[in-house]
């Protein structure tokens, strides 16, 4: 069997962007409250809370998705001196 080489794609925990997170959260809130929480207009406090939560979740996912997968790569990122030592 021949060896197959190709790029290893990075692990992505959640591919959704902020607008998709807002939409999904609003749907979840509406369904879980049996329709009693249904005002998602731009001036609604509920909408502001949902958008803030989605923004924070998106920022966290961005940093979690950019973490190195291997322990050796993490050491190179966390310790720049180790990177210089290998290059010398």
N, C-alpha and C positions, 0 to 999 in steps of 0.2 A: 504494500500500500504506500503510495507516495506521500511525502510530508506536505502538508498544506500550511502555507504561511500567509498571514494577513494581519491587518491591524486589529488589535484588541480594543473594542469599543469600551469607553468608560461606563461604569455602573451609574444608572440614573434612577434615583429613588422615586421621583414623581415628575412626569413630563409636563404637567399642567402649568400654565402661566397664571398671572394674577386674575385676569378676567374670567378664566375658567374656574379658578378657585372661588371667586365671588359668586358666580352662577351656581356652582354645585352647593356652596354653603347656603345660599338663599333657598334653593330647592329643599335641602335637608331641614332647614329651620321651618319652612312652610309645612312640610309633611309631618315633622315631629310635633308641631304645635296644633295639628289638626286644622290648619287654616286660620287660626286665631292671630298669628303673626304674619300679616300679609302686606304691610306697607313698606315696600322697598324703593320708594321714590328717592331721588337724590337728596332731598332735604330731610329725610327721615333719620332719626338717631340710630335706628336699627341698621340702616344701610351704612352709616358711618362706622359702626362697630364691625360689621361684616367686612367692609373694605379694609379697615385697619388690620383685622385679624388675617385676612388673605394676604395683605402686603407683608406682614411679619412672617407668615408661613412661607411665602415665596422667597423672602430673603434668607430664611433658615435653610430652605431646600437648595438654594443656590450655593451656599457654603458647604452644605453636606454633600452635594453632588460633586463639588470640586475637591473633596478630600482625596488624598492618594489612596490607592487600593492596597498597596503592598507596604509592609513594615519598613523595608529598606528605602522606599521612596519617601516615606514619612520622615525618616531620619534626615534625609537630604533636604527636605523642605523646612523642617523644624530647626536644623542646625546647619547654617550656611558654612561653618568652619569645616564640617565633614565633606562638603562638596569641594572646597578648596584643597583639602588634603588628598582627595582622590585624583584631582587634576594634576597635582605636582608629582 
